[in-house]
Amino acid sequence: MQTLSITVEEMAKLLKISRPTAYKLVNSKDFPVLNLGRRKIIPYKKLEEWLEKNKSWELNYK
């Protein structure tokens, strides 16, 4: 069974970024996140779509 959603900490590990960077990303304007009370959940499918849509930042980052 495919994972439907992941936590911010799981996303940080998956993307190999720090926890503070993951929270900055999650709190950005167009990032797909569900706020459930104090908990933030990232729908896995939406994360994949967001990464595909925003992969061009890598070229501009250098």
Secondary structure, 3 states (H helix, E strand, C coil): CCCCEEEHHHHHHHHCCCHHHHHHHHCCCCCCCEEECCEEEEEHHHHHHHHHHCCCHHHHHC
